[in-house]
């Protein structure tokens, strides 16, 4: 009789453990899906932010680059002109 009761308890515990494992696996899958969704959402927000910065800052960077190039060309031309005048003296 004790042996039968012991076997019954072991069977019940084994089935609960399996059920607990299944619930734990399901919870892990749900957590994994939530993490992936959160990561995808964060990625999209970063992408939108990056595009917004590009739209706002891009033209300013282009303008500054053109101005630097123009200034560099003027300085180079001025140096050439000065050098040319010095050689003629």
Secondary structure, DSSP 8 states (H G I E B T S, - for coil): -HHHHHHHHHHHHHHHHHHHHHHHHHHHHHHHHHHHHHHHHHHHHHHHHHHHHHHHHHHHHHHHHHHHHHHHHHHHHHHHHHHHHHHH-
